[in-house]
Amino acid sequence: MHPERPAGRYDAERRYSPVAVWVAATVAAALAVGALYVLYARHEKGSVDGALRSYDVKSDRLVQVTFEVRTGDAPARCGIRAKDRSGLETGYAVVDVKAGTSVVTYDLPTQARAVTAELLGCKRP
């Protein structure tokens, strides 16, 4: 209960129907789900399946990286990197891949001896 309010000083209290509140909440939730779906679909449209097959540390300045990419009928761009023992990036490249399923071997130059290599991901350009 509210304490007495001076007459004529305040507007009358508004009361909303529980059904109206439920309908408004449902519409807002449906709009939010729709917006998330559109963002997800836009993001996934450009992604391409790829997997690191192997890497071979050839020297203190070179890592040979082999990865597989399923691009479908469009070309792709894939990011690869090499890291040293402390986890710092020692080499990075963006590799262009032709359309179709491909196995790509790339000689990645490094600034220091790497101990690992990663396929960061692939996208359509």
N, CA, C and O atoms as CSV, one atom per row, in Angstrom:
chain,resi,resn,atom,element,x,y,z
A,1,MET,N,N,0.832,-1.176,0.000
A,1,MET,CA,C,0.000,0.000,0.000
A,1,MET,C,C,0.877,1.239,0.000
A,1,MET,O,O,1.972,1.263,0.561
A,2,HIS,N,N,0.365,2.238,-0.634
A,2,HIS,CA,C,1.056,3.519,-0.702
A,2,HIS,C,C,0.489,4.448,0.361
A,2,HIS,O,O,-0.703,4.408,0.665
A,3,PRO,N,N,1.356,5.285,0.923
A,3,PRO,CA,C,0.829,6.278,1.867
A,3,PRO,C,C,-0.060,7.275,1.117
A,3,PRO,O,O,0.000,7.360,-0.110
A,4,GLU,N,N,-0.829,7.976,1.803
A,4,GLU,CA,C,-1.748,8.970,1.199
A,4,GLU,C,C,-0.956,9.980,0.389
A,4,GLU,O,O,0.070,10.491,0.838
A,5,ARG,N,N,-1.437,10.258,-0.791
A,5,ARG,CA,C,-0.816,11.265,-1.646
A,5,ARG,C,C,-1.732,12.486,-1.680
A,5,ARG,O,O,-2.956,12.350,-1.677
A,6,PRO,N,N,-1.150,13.649,-1.713
A,6,PRO,CA,C,-1.986,14.847,-1.789
A,6,PRO,C,C,-2.833,14.842,-3.068
A,6,PRO,O,O,-2.321,14.526,-4.142
A,7,ALA,N,N,-4.081,15.177,-2.966
A,7,ALA,CA,C,-5.002,15.163,-4.101
A,7,ALA,C,C,-4.565,16.180,-5.151
A,7,ALA,O,O,-4.168,17.295,-4.814
A,8,GLY,N,N,-4.641,15.784,-6.452
A,8,GLY,CA,C,-4.341,16.683,-7.543
A,8,GLY,C,C,-2.862,16.900,-7.808
A,8,GLY,O,O,-2.507,17.621,-8.740
A,9,ARG,N,N,-2.008,16.305,-7.026
A,9,ARG,CA,C,-0.580,16.525,-7.194
A,9,ARG,C,C,0.073,15.465,-8.093
A,9,ARG,O,O,1.069,15.762,-8.753
A,10,TYR,N,N,-0.438,14.296,-8.133
A,10,TYR,CA,C,0.123,13.183,-8.885
A,10,TYR,C,C,-0.926,12.609,-9.817
A,10,TYR,O,O,-2.127,12.691,-9.561
A,11,ASP,N,N,-0.431,12.012,-10.932
A,11,ASP,CA,C,-1.349,11.307,-11.821
A,11,ASP,C,C,-1.828,10.041,-11.129
A,11,ASP,O,O,-1.226,9.579,-10.160
A,12,ALA,N,N,-2.896,9.503,-11.630
A,12,ALA,CA,C,-3.431,8.257,-11.074
A,12,ALA,C,C,-2.438,7.124,-11.351
A,12,ALA,O,O,-1.730,7.146,-12.359
A,13,GLU,N,N,-2.390,6.149,-10.465
A,13,GLU,CA,C,-1.504,4.995,-10.632
A,13,GLU,C,C,-1.911,4.203,-11.854
A,13,GLU,O,O,-3.095,3.978,-12.105
A,14,ARG,N,N,-0.901,3.780,-12.617
A,14,ARG,CA,C,-1.192,2.962,-13.794
A,14,ARG,C,C,-1.011,1.513,-13.419
A,14,ARG,O,O,-0.061,1.145,-12.727
A,15,ARG,N,N,-1.918,0.712,-13.875
A,15,ARG,CA,C,-1.822,-0.736,-13.658
A,15,ARG,C,C,-1.856,-1.408,-15.021
A,15,ARG,O,O,-2.722,-1.129,-15.850
A,16,TYR,N,N,-0.889,-2.303,-15.237
A,16,TYR,CA,C,-0.817,-3.006,-16.501
A,16,TYR,C,C,-1.363,-4.415,-16.325
A,16,TYR,O,O,-1.133,-5.073,-15.310
A,17,SER,N,N,-2.075,-4.847,-17.319
A,17,SER,CA,C,-2.640,-6.187,-17.323
A,17,SER,C,C,-1.507,-7.208,-17.386
A,17,SER,O,O,-0.559,-7.014,-18.146
A,18,PRO,N,N,-1.577,-8.286,-16.614
A,18,PRO,CA,C,-0.544,-9.324,-16.694
A,18,PRO,C,C,-0.439,-9.914,-18.105
A,18,PRO,O,O,0.645,-10.315,-18.527
A,19,VAL,N,N,-1.541,-9.968,-18.823
A,19,VAL,CA,C,-1.514,-10.494,-20.188
A,19,VAL,C,C,-0.717,-9.557,-21.092
A,19,VAL,O,O,0.068,-10.025,-21.917
A,20,ALA,N,N,-0.901,-8.258,-20.956
A,20,ALA,CA,C,-0.172,-7.284,-21.771
A,20,ALA,C,C,1.327,-7.368,-21.480
A,20,ALA,O,O,2.144,-7.283,-22.396
A,21,VAL,N,N,1.681,-7.530,-20.226
A,21,VAL,CA,C,3.098,-7.660,-19.859
A,21,VAL,C,C,3.676,-8.930,-20.466
A,21,VAL,O,O,4.794,-8.914,-20.981
A,22,TRP,N,N,2.935,-10.022,-20.414
A,22,TRP,CA,C,3.395,-11.293,-20.967
A,22,TRP,C,C,3.567,-11.189,-22.480
A,22,TRP,O,O,4.565,-11.673,-23.015
A,23,VAL,N,N,2.624,-10.573,-23.177
A,23,VAL,CA,C,2.707,-10.413,-24.630
A,23,VAL,C,C,3.914,-9.552,-24.997
A,23,VAL,O,O,4.648,-9.889,-25.926
A,24,ALA,N,N,4.128,-8.464,-24.295
A,24,ALA,CA,C,5.265,-7.585,-24.577
A,24,ALA,C,C,6.586,-8.316,-24.355
A,24,ALA,O,O,7.509,-8.165,-25.155
A,25,ALA,N,N,6.692,-9.094,-23.299
A,25,ALA,CA,C,7.917,-9.846,-23.026
A,25,ALA,C,C,8.155,-10.906,-24.097
A,25,ALA,O,O,9.296,-11.120,-24.509
A,26,THR,N,N,7.103,-11.564,-24.550
A,26,THR,CA,C,7.233,-12.589,-25.584
A,26,THR,C,C,7.694,-11.972,-26.902
A,26,THR,O,O,8.563,-12.528,-27.573
A,27,VAL,N,N,7.128,-10.845,-27.271
A,27,VAL,CA,C,7.526,-10.164,-28.506
A,27,VAL,C,C,8.987,-9.721,-28.419
A,27,VAL,O,O,9.736,-9.885,-29.382
A,28,ALA,N,N,9.400,-9.167,-27.290
A,28,ALA,CA,C,10.788,-8.737,-27.115
A,28,ALA,C,C,11.748,-9.928,-27.205
A,28,ALA,O,O,12.809,-9.820,-27.820
A,29,ALA,N,N,11.387,-11.049,-26.603
A,29,ALA,CA,C,12.231,-12.240,-26.660
A,29,ALA,C,C,12.330,-12.769,-28.089
A,29,ALA,O,O,13.411,-13.165,-28.523
A,30,ALA,N,N,11.221,-12.781,-28.825
A,30,ALA,CA,C,11.235,-13.257,-30.205
A,30,ALA,C,C,12.115,-12.363,-31.078
A,30,ALA,O,O,12.849,-12.869,-31.928
A,31,LEU,N,N,12.056,-11.062,-30.886
A,31,LEU,CA,C,12.905,-10.142,-31.642
A,31,LEU,C,C,14.383,-10.365,-31.316
A,31,LEU,O,O,15.230,-10.323,-32.208
A,32,ALA,N,N,14.686,-10.600,-30.056
A,32,ALA,CA,C,16.077,-10.840,-29.658
A,32,ALA,C,C,16.602,-12.133,-30.284
A,32,ALA,O,O,17.727,-12.160,-30.783
A,33,VAL,N,N,15.810,-13.196,-30.266
A,33,VAL,CA,C,16.225,-14.470,-30.865
A,33,VAL,C,C,16.427,-14.293,-32.367
A,33,VAL,O,O,17.393,-14.815,-32.923
A,34,GLY,N,N,15.538,-13.570,-33.023
A,34,GLY,CA,C,15.680,-13.319,-34.459
A,34,GLY,C,C,16.942,-12.555,-34.785
A,34,GLY,O,O,17.637,-12.890,-35.744
A,35,ALA,N,N,17.247,-11.540,-34.008
A,35,ALA,CA,C,18.460,-10.756,-34.229
A,35,ALA,C,C,19.714,-11.610,-34.032
A,35,ALA,O,O,20.661,-11.494,-34.811
A,36,LEU,N,N,19.739,-12.462,-33.011
A,36,LEU,CA,C,20.878,-13.351,-32.779
A,36,LEU,C,C,21.052,-14.338,-33.926
A,36,LEU,O,O,22.178,-14.627,-34.331
A,37,TYR,N,N,19.946,-14.856,-34.449
A,37,TYR,CA,C,20.026,-15.791,-35.573
A,37,TYR,C,C,20.629,-15.107,-36.807
A,37,TYR,O,O,21.474,-15.691,-37.486
A,38,VAL,N,N,20.205,-13.890,-37.095
A,38,VAL,CA,C,20.732,-13.155,-38.247
A,38,VAL,C,C,22.234,-12.932,-38.080
A,38,VAL,O,O,22.992,-13.118,-39.033
A,39,LEU,N,N,22.672,-12.540,-36.896
A,39,LEU,CA,C,24.106,-12.337,-36.652
A,39,LEU,C,C,24.887,-13.637,-36.810
A,39,LEU,O,O,25.965,-13.648,-37.405
A,40,TYR,N,N,24.347,-14.731,-36.281
A,40,TYR,CA,C,25.012,-16.033,-36.384
A,40,TYR,C,C,25.111,-16.473,-37.840
A,40,TYR,O,O,26.168,-16.925,-38.280
A,41,ALA,N,N,24.018,-16.344,-38.590
A,41,ALA,CA,C,24.009,-16.762,-39.993
A,41,ALA,C,C,25.004,-15.932,-40.807
A,41,ALA,O,O,25.689,-16.468,-41.678
A,42,ARG,N,N,25.087,-14.642,-40.533
A,42,ARG,CA,C,26.024,-13.782,-41.249
A,42,ARG,C,C,27.465,-14.177,-40.927
A,42,ARG,O,O,28.325,-14.180,-41.809
A,43,HIS,N,N,27.722,-14.505,-39.677
A,43,HIS,CA,C,29.070,-14.899,-39.269
A,43,HIS,C,C,29.457,-16.242,-39.888
A,43,HIS,O,O,30.568,-16.384,-40.398
A,44,GLU,N,N,28.571,-17.216,-39.853
A,44,GLU,CA,C,28.868,-18.555,-40.349
A,44,GLU,C,C,28.956,-18.620,-41.865
A,44,GLU,O,O,29.596,-19.521,-42.409
A,45,LYS,N,N,28.329,-17.690,-42.547
A,45,LYS,CA,C,28.332,-17.684,-44.008
A,45,LYS,C,C,29.750,-17.643,-44.557
A,45,LYS,O,O,30.035,-18.274,-45.575
A,46,GLY,N,N,30.639,-16.915,-43.902
A,46,GLY,CA,C,31.993,-16.766,-44.403
A,46,GLY,C,C,32.981,-17.792,-43.899
A,46,GLY,O,O,34.115,-17.826,-44.376
A,47,SER,N,N,32.595,-18.631,-42.952
A,47,SER,CA,C,33.563,-19.566,-42.389
A,47,SER,C,C,33.733,-20.796,-43.273
A,47,SER,O,O,32.830,-21.181,-44.015
A,48,VAL,N,N,34.901,-21.394,-43.175
A,48,VAL,CA,C,35.269,-22.543,-43.989
A,48,VAL,C,C,35.888,-23.578,-43.060
A,48,VAL,O,O,36.606,-23.226,-42.124
A,49,ASP,N,N,35.610,-24.866,-43.317
A,49,ASP,CA,C,36.194,-25.930,-42.495
A,49,ASP,C,C,37.668,-26.121,-42.831
A,49,ASP,O,O,38.049,-26.206,-43.999
A,50,GLY,N,N,38.478,-26.185,-41.801
A,50,GLY,CA,C,39.894,-26.419,-41.990
A,50,GLY,C,C,40.467,-27.165,-40.799
A,50,GLY,O,O,39.949,-27.063,-39.687
A,51,ALA,N,N,41.535,-27.913,-41.029
A,51,ALA,CA,C,42.168,-28.670,-39.945
A,51,ALA,C,C,43.672,-28.744,-40.179
A,51,ALA,O,O,44.131,-28.951,-41.302
A,52,LEU,N,N,44.419,-28.574,-39.117
A,52,LEU,CA,C,45.872,-28.703,-39.186
A,52,LEU,C,C,46.209,-30.182,-39.299
A,52,LEU,O,O,45.747,-30.991,-38.495
A,53,ARG,N,N,47.002,-30.532,-40.282
A,53,ARG,CA,C,47.424,-31.920,-40.427
A,53,ARG,C,C,48.750,-32.167,-39.721
A,53,ARG,O,O,48.902,-33.136,-38.977
A,54,SER,N,N,49.712,-31.270,-39.967
A,54,SER,CA,C,51.027,-31.453,-39.352
A,54,SER,C,C,51.842,-30.175,-39.473
A,54,SER,O,O,51.501,-29.254,-40.215
A,55,TYR,N,N,52.921,-30.154,-38.723
A,55,TYR,CA,C,53.914,-29.091,-38.874
A,55,TYR,C,C,55.277,-29.701,-38.608
A,55,TYR,O,O,55.411,-30.671,-37.862
A,56,ASP,N,N,56.285,-29.110,-39.236
A,56,ASP,CA,C,57.642,-29.611,-39.102
A,56,ASP,C,C,58.569,-28.408,-38.953
A,56,ASP,O,O,58.679,-27.583,-39.860
A,57,VAL,N,N,59.230,-28.315,-37.806
A,57,VAL,CA,C,60.176,-27.224,-37.568
A,57,VAL,C,C,61.450,-27.568,-38.342
A,57,VAL,O,O,62.212,-28.452,-37.950
A,58,LYS,N,N,61.663,-26.857,-39.441
A,58,LYS,CA,C,62.794,-27.139,-40.319
A,58,LYS,C,C,64.091,-26.498,-39.829
A,58,LYS,O,O,65.171,-27.065,-39.991
A,59,SER,N,N,63.973,-25.296,-39.222
A,59,SER,CA,C,65.156,-24.594,-38.725
A,59,SER,C,C,64.710,-23.533,-37.723
A,59,SER,O,O,63.533,-23.443,-37.374
A,60,ASP,N,N,65.676,-22.728,-37.265
A,60,ASP,CA,C,65.340,-21.633,-36.354
A,60,ASP,C,C,64.504,-20.556,-37.035
A,60,ASP,O,O,63.920,-19.708,-36.360
A,61,ARG,N,N,64.443,-20.581,-38.361
A,61,ARG,CA,C,63.744,-19.529,-39.112
A,61,ARG,C,C,62.631,-20.042,-40.030
A,61,ARG,O,O,62.107,-19.278,-40.840
A,62,LEU,N,N,62.261,-21.329,-39.918
A,62,LEU,CA,C,61.268,-21.873,-40.845
A,62,LEU,C,C,60.494,-23.038,-40.233
A,62,LEU,O,O,61.071,-23.937,-39.622
A,63,VAL,N,N,59.177,-23.000,-40.413
A,63,VAL,CA,C,58.293,-24.103,-40.035
A,63,VAL,C,C,57.459,-24.455,-41.255
A,63,VAL,O,O,56.873,-23.576,-41.887
A,64,GLN,N,N,57.406,-25.728,-41.582
A,64,GLN,CA,C,56.559,-26.171,-42.685
A,64,GLN,C,C,55.218,-26.629,-42.096
A,64,GLN,O,O,55.166,-27.550,-41.281
A,65,VAL,N,N,54.136,-25.967,-42.526
A,65,VAL,CA,C,52.801,-26.225,-41.989
A,65,VAL,C,C,51.951,-26.863,-43.075
A,65,VAL,O,O,51.889,-26.359,-44.196
A,66,THR,N,N,51.292,-27.977,-42.745
A,66,THR,CA,C,50.394,-28.649,-43.676
A,66,THR,C,C,49.002,-28.666,-43.069
A,66,THR,O,O,48.809,-29.107,-41.936
A,67,PHE,N,N,48.028,-28.177,-43.842
A,67,PHE,CA,C,46.643,-28.160,-43.364
A,67,PHE,C,C,45.701,-28.495,-44.497
A,67,PHE,O,O,46.032,-28.344,-45.673
A,68,GLU,N,N,44.500,-28.960,-44.116
A,68,GLU,CA,C,43.468,-29.328,-45.077
A,68,GLU,C,C,42.326,-28.334,-44.971
A,68,GLU,O,O,41.930,-27.938,-43.875
A,69,VAL,N,N,41.798,-27.934,-46.130
A,69,VAL,CA,C,40.707,-26.957,-46.165
A,69,VAL,C,C,39.626,-27.450,-47.115
A,69,VAL,O,O,39.913,-27.871,-48.236
A,70,ARG,N,N,38.379,-27.394,-46.654
A,70,ARG,CA,C,37.238,-27.713,-47.515
A,70,ARG,C,C,36.544,-26.399,-47.859
A,70,ARG,O,O,35.714,-25.903,-47.097
A,71,THR,N,N,36.894,-25.845,-49.017
A,71,THR,CA,C,36.387,-24.523,-49.376
A,71,THR,C,C,35.105,-24.569,-50.182
A,71,THR,O,O,34.438,-23.545,-50.330
A,72,GLY,N,N,34.742,-25.731,-50.706
A,72,GLY,CA,C,33.577,-25.790,-51.588
A,72,GLY,C,C,33.959,-25.219,-52.945
A,72,GLY,O,O,35.046,-25.487,-53.457
A,73,ASP,N,N,33.062,-24.431,-53.521
A,73,ASP,CA,C,33.321,-23.905,-54.862
A,73,ASP,C,C,33.872,-22.475,-54.857
A,73,ASP,O,O,33.874,-21.807,-55.891
A,74,ALA,N,N,34.332,-22.013,-53.711
A,74,ALA,CA,C,34.880,-20.658,-53.618
A,74,ALA,C,C,36.251,-20.709,-52.943
A,74,ALA,O,O,36.503,-21.597,-52.129
A,75,PRO,N,N,37.131,-19.773,-53.269
A,75,PRO,CA,C,38.436,-19.743,-52.614
A,75,PRO,C,C,38.314,-19.323,-51.144
A,75,PRO,O,O,37.261,-18.866,-50.699
A,76,ALA,N,N,39.403,-19.487,-50.413
A,76,ALA,CA,C,39.408,-19.123,-48.989
A,76,ALA,C,C,40.747,-18.509,-48.626
A,76,ALA,O,O,41.718,-18.590,-49.377
A,77,ARG,N,N,40.769,-17.897,-47.461
A,77,ARG,CA,C,42.000,-17.369,-46.863
A,77,ARG,C,C,42.129,-17.978,-45.482
A,77,ARG,O,O,41.177,-17.978,-44.701
A,78,CYS,N,N,43.312,-18.499,-45.185
A,78,CYS,CA,C,43.544,-19.154,-43.897
A,78,CYS,C,C,44.690,-18.473,-43.165
A,78,CYS,O,O,45.701,-18.117,-43.770
A,79,GLY,N,N,44.527,-18.296,-41.869
A,79,GLY,CA,C,45.580,-17.735,-41.035
A,79,GLY,C,C,46.327,-18.846,-40.318
A,79,GLY,O,O,45.714,-19.736,-39.728
A,80,ILE,N,N,47.646,-18.792,-40.369
A,80,ILE,CA,C,48.477,-19.752,-39.643
A,80,ILE,C,C,49.510,-18.975,-38.834
A,80,ILE,O,O,49.894,-17.860,-39.187
A,81,ARG,N,N,49.947,-19.592,-37.744
A,81,ARG,CA,C,51.001,-18.958,-36.953
A,81,ARG,C,C,51.864,-20.014,-36.284
A,81,ARG,O,O,51.464,-21.165,-36.107
A,82,ALA,N,N,53.065,-19.578,-35.919
A,82,ALA,CA,C,54.010,-20.412,-35.184
A,82,ALA,C,C,54.307,-19.718,-33.865
A,82,ALA,O,O,54.315,-18.491,-33.776
A,83,LYS,N,N,54.552,-20.538,-32.831
A,83,LYS,CA,C,54.866,-19.998,-31.506
A,83,LYS,C,C,56.161,-20.613,-30.990
A,83,LYS,O,O,56.512,-21.746,-31.318
A,84,ASP,N,N,56.867,-19.820,-30.162
A,84,ASP,CA,C,58.089,-20.328,-29.548
A,84,ASP,C,C,57.772,-21.028,-28.223
A,84,ASP,O,O,56.609,-21.180,-27.849
A,85,ARG,N,N,58.809,-21.443,-27.535
A,85,ARG,CA,C,58.650,-22.200,-26.287
A,85,ARG,C,C,57.863,-21.438,-25.222
A,85,ARG,O,O,57.159,-22.055,-24.422
A,86,SER,N,N,57.970,-20.112,-25.196
A,86,SER,CA,C,57.265,-19.320,-24.180
A,86,SER,C,C,55.829,-18.984,-24.600
A,86,SER,O,O,55.087,-18.374,-23.831
A,87,GLY,N,N,55.437,-19.380,-25.816
A,87,GLY,CA,C,54.079,-19.117,-26.271
A,87,GLY,C,C,53.932,-17.857,-27.089
A,87,GLY,O,O,52.827,-17.508,-27.505
A,88,LEU,N,N,55.042,-17.166,-27.326
A,88,LEU,CA,C,54.981,-15.950,-28.134
A,88,LEU,C,C,54.946,-16.294,-29.621
A,88,LEU,O,O,55.561,-17.264,-30.064
A,89,GLU,N,N,54.219,-15.487,-30.375
A,89,GLU,CA,C,54.130,-15.694,-31.815
A,89,GLU,C,C,55.461,-15.342,-32.462
A,89,GLU,O,O,55.998,-14.254,-32.253
A,90,THR,N,N,55.995,-16.287,-33.260
A,90,THR,CA,C,57.251,-16.038,-33.957
A,90,THR,C,C,57.070,-15.934,-35.463
A,90,THR,O,O,57.969,-15.480,-36.172
A,91,GLY,N,N,55.912,-16.352,-35.951
A,91,GLY,CA,C,55.632,-16.260,-37.376
A,91,GLY,C,C,54.136,-16.272,-37.612
A,91,GLY,O,O,53.384,-16.912,-36.877
A,92,TYR,N,N,53.704,-15.550,-38.658
A,92,TYR,CA,C,52.282,-15.466,-38.983
A,92,TYR,C,C,52.140,-15.250,-40.485
A,92,TYR,O,O,52.937,-14.538,-41.098
A,93,ALA,N,N,51.121,-15.869,-41.070
A,93,ALA,CA,C,50.866,-15.658,-42.499
A,93,ALA,C,C,49.394,-15.889,-42.787
A,93,ALA,O,O,48.716,-16.643,-42.088
A,94,VAL,N,N,48.912,-15.224,-43.832
A,94,VAL,CA,C,47.585,-15.474,-44.381
A,94,VAL,C,C,47.823,-16.150,-45.727
A,94,VAL,O,O,48.504,-15.614,-46.601
A,95,VAL,N,N,47.242,-17.347,-45.870
A,95,VAL,CA,C,47.483,-18.166,-47.054
A,95,VAL,C,C,46.213,-18.219,-47.894
A,95,VAL,O,O,45.142,-18.550,-47.385
A,96,ASP,N,N,46.332,-17.893,-49.181
A,96,ASP,CA,C,45.208,-17.996,-50.117
A,96,ASP,C,C,45.092,-19.440,-50.595
A,96,ASP,O,O,46.080,-20.058,-50.991
A,97,VAL,N,N,43.858,-19.970,-50.551
A,97,VAL,CA,C,43.606,-21.349,-50.942
A,97,VAL,C,C,42.594,-21.352,-52.081
A,97,VAL,O,O,41.572,-20.669,-52.012
A,98,LYS,N,N,42.881,-22.123,-53.131
A,98,LYS,CA,C,41.984,-22.208,-54.276
A,98,LYS,C,C,40.722,-22.988,-53.910
A,98,LYS,O,O,40.691,-23.691,-52.900
A,99,ALA,N,N,39.687,-22.860,-54.733
A,99,ALA,CA,C,38.414,-23.544,-54.505
A,99,ALA,C,C,38.589,-25.060,-54.526
A,99,ALA,O,O,39.474,-25.578,-55.206
A,100,GLY,N,N,37.748,-25.763,-53.783
A,100,GLY,CA,C,37.789,-27.216,-53.693
A,100,GLY,C,C,38.475,-27.664,-52.417
A,100,GLY,O,O,39.107,-26.865,-51.726
A,101,THR,N,N,38.347,-28.956,-52.105
A,101,THR,CA,C,39.039,-29.501,-50.936
A,101,THR,C,C,40.522,-29.580,-51.257
A,101,THR,O,O,40.913,-30.161,-52.270
A,102,SER,N,N,41.346,-28.998,-50.398
A,102,SER,CA,C,42.771,-28.915,-50.682
A,102,SER,C,C,43.595,-29.293,-49.465
A,102,SER,O,O,43.205,-29.052,-48.322
A,103,VAL,N,N,44.729,-29.882,-49.736
A,103,VAL,CA,C,45.762,-30.037,-48.721
A,103,VAL,C,C,46.842,-29.040,-49.101
A,103,VAL,O,O,47.383,-29.087,-50.206
A,104,VAL,N,N,47.151,-28.143,-48.182
A,104,VAL,CA,C,48.093,-27.064,-48.446
A,104,VAL,C,C,49.321,-27.244,-47.557
A,104,VAL,O,O,49.198,-27.471,-46.354
A,105,THR,N,N,50.491,-27.141,-48.152
A,105,THR,CA,C,51.744,-27.122,-47.398
A,105,THR,C,C,52.373,-25.758,-47.625
A,105,THR,O,O,52.561,-25.325,-48.762
A,106,TYR,N,N,52.697,-25.083,-46.515
A,106,TYR,CA,C,53.200,-23.712,-46.591
A,106,TYR,C,C,54.454,-23.591,-45.733
A,106,TYR,O,O,54.476,-24.034,-44.585
A,107,ASP,N,N,55.491,-22.992,-46.297
A,107,ASP,CA,C,56.721,-22.729,-45.547
A,107,ASP,C,C,56.569,-21.384,-44.854
A,107,ASP,O,O,56.584,-20.335,-45.498
A,108,LEU,N,N,56.423,-21.425,-43.538
A,108,LEU,CA,C,56.180,-20.230,-42.734
A,108,LEU,C,C,57.495,-19.712,-42.143
A,108,LEU,O,O,58.096,-20.376,-41.298
A,109,PRO,N,N,57.942,-18.535,-42.581
A,109,PRO,CA,C,59.150,-17.950,-41.998
A,109,PRO,C,C,58.889,-17.529,-40.550
A,109,PRO,O,O,57.792,-17.075,-40.224
A,110,THR,N,N,59.882,-17.677,-39.693
A,110,THR,CA,C,59.750,-17.301,-38.281
A,110,THR,C,C,60.897,-16.392,-37.878
A,110,THR,O,O,61.942,-16.359,-38.527
A,111,GLN,N,N,60.686,-15.657,-36.797
A,111,GLN,CA,C,61.720,-14.751,-36.286
A,111,GLN,C,C,62.630,-15.454,-35.287
A,111,GLN,O,O,63.747,-15.002,-35.037
A,112,ALA,N,N,62.161,-16.544,-34.724
A,112,ALA,CA,C,62.940,-17.333,-33.764
A,112,ALA,C,C,62.497,-18.783,-33.909
A,112,ALA,O,O,61.544,-19.073,-34.633
A,113,ARG,N,N,63.176,-19.687,-33.230
A,113,ARG,CA,C,62.820,-21.107,-33.327
A,113,ARG,C,C,61.426,-21.347,-32.765
A,113,ARG,O,O,61.132,-20.976,-31.629
A,114,ALA,N,N,60.585,-21.960,-33.556
A,114,ALA,CA,C,59.220,-22.284,-33.139
A,114,ALA,C,C,59.185,-23.697,-32.577
A,114,ALA,O,O,60.020,-24.537,-32.910
A,115,VAL,N,N,58.203,-23.941,-31.720
A,115,VAL,CA,C,57.991,-25.292,-31.206
A,115,VAL,C,C,56.607,-25.815,-31.562
A,115,VAL,O,O,56.320,-26.997,-31.373
A,116,THR,N,N,55.752,-24.943,-32.075
A,116,THR,CA,C,54.411,-25.370,-32.464
A,116,THR,C,C,53.880,-24.467,-33.573
A,116,THR,O,O,54.364,-23.353,-33.776
A,117,ALA,N,N,52.875,-24.971,-34.284
A,117,ALA,CA,C,52.198,-24.186,-35.318
A,117,ALA,C,C,50.700,-24.416,-35.176
A,117,ALA,O,O,50.265,-25.464,-34.698
A,118,GLU,N,N,49.915,-23.426,-35.596
A,118,GLU,CA,C,48.459,-23.494,-35.458
A,118,GLU,C,C,47.789,-23.006,-36.735
A,118,GLU,O,O,48.298,-22.123,-37.424
A,119,LEU,N,N,46.644,-23.594,-37.033
A,119,LEU,CA,C,45.752,-23.062,-38.055
A,119,LEU,C,C,44.724,-22.237,-37.295
A,119,LEU,O,O,43.930,-22.779,-36.526
A,120,LEU,N,N,44.741,-20.932,-37.510
A,120,LEU,CA,C,43.870,-20.041,-36.754
A,120,LEU,C,C,42.433,-20.057,-37.250
A,120,LEU,O,O,41.506,-19.785,-36.487
A,121,GLY,N,N,42.246,-20.374,-38.518
A,121,GLY,CA,C,40.905,-20.418,-39.089
A,121,GLY,C,C,40.928,-19.998,-40.535
A,121,GLY,O,O,41.905,-19.427,-41.021
A,122,CYS,N,N,39.832,-20.290,-41.222
A,122,CYS,CA,C,39.720,-19.974,-42.638
A,122,CYS,C,C,38.385,-19.280,-42.890
A,122,CYS,O,O,37.376,-19.586,-42.254
A,123,LYS,N,N,38.405,-18.342,-43.829
A,123,LYS,CA,C,37.209,-17.580,-44.216
A,123,LYS,C,C,37.207,-17.373,-45.708
A,123,LYS,O,O,38.242,-17.463,-46.368
A,124,ARG,N,N,36.031,-17.094,-46.229
A,124,ARG,CA,C,35.932,-16.689,-47.628
A,124,ARG,C,C,36.340,-15.207,-47.708
A,124,ARG,O,O,35.957,-14.413,-46.849
A,125,PRO,N,N,37.110,-14.839,-48.733
A,125,PRO,CA,C,37.541,-13.443,-48.838
A,125,PRO,C,C,36.392,-12.502,-49.201
A,125,PRO,O,O,36.599,-11.295,-49.325
